[in-house]
């Protein structure tokens, strides 16, 4: 089991929580919550993965995601062997769910 952390600059506060996906064979869950401090606009990502040795892949996928997403949030990813495509999909779903919650 590997535990990775990443930080990215953000431009706006996130106000709503989101939970998508499940931890299961070949899948993952994403938990998105507002950042701890409104004064620090940072996205903090914690990845817990059952697959060791792929931190460079995680960094690449997250770097690409954060070129489009600018929310200050705490993001927890609990992975059980998901592919990079599934990771990108779940992250996008979490953002969409949080933004729908803001609009409600």
Buried (B, 14 or more C-beta within 10 A) or exposed (E): EBEBEBEBEBEEBBBBBBBBBEBEEEBBBBBBBBBEEEEEBBBBBBBBBBEEEBEEBBBEBBEEBBEEBBBBBBBBBBBBEBEEEBBBBBBBBBBEBBBEBEEE
